[in-house]
């Protein structure tokens, strides 16, 4: 009786089993607890909080919102709160609501791309300048082990926002979408979220901010309702311009 030599296929199977065993063994790096990394370095956040203390000086430079128009004669306007950061930190050629916010708006409106949406709406931020980051409460400090959220939101100086709102003439628009309750309050609008207030021939619609920071978008039913309301506003705007 003689042992038969292992075939090439059996050798390959043994090699595969051996490699699988190696893969299943957790490495020391995998066993070690991963260090928590906030979305932004804490040093940067501290600088943005300090910037908020100079908000009044920044506001004195430019009061009136800078409206961006893709084409003349738009009957709609979208107003956000403020730029997401200092002008020096923004990408070259940055426009208000560029990125995820405009992508969500276009999708809710049933459009293929943001460019289609901006053919119907002008856009601007109510504040032209970045007002800074809210100071974090001591109990929410990352250094103390807090990990539930890493963003405290930006400061929104309501007095300056109201002055900016007063500087705008909205009569040329049929639909003005106010992104967030803060922007809505700056105009003195009393309508609840996803509801509109009529001012002459202009409809002021209070809309949740389309950024991912808003918890509103975590619920599918909220997304469906927002899309329905936005499409209805577009339909009304289209019919009123004929």
ABEGO torsion letter per residue (X at the ends): XBBBBBBAAAAAAAAAAAAAAAAABBBAAAABBBBBBBABBAAAAAAAAAAAAAAAAAAAABABBBBBBABBGBABBBBBABBABBAAABBBGBBBGBEAAAAAAAAAAGBABAAAAAAABBBBBABABBAEBBBBBAAABAAAGBAABABAEBBBBAAAAAAAAAABBAAABABBBBBEAAAAAAAGBABBBGBBBBBEABBBBBBBBABAABAAAABAAAAAAAAAAAAAAAAAAAAAAX
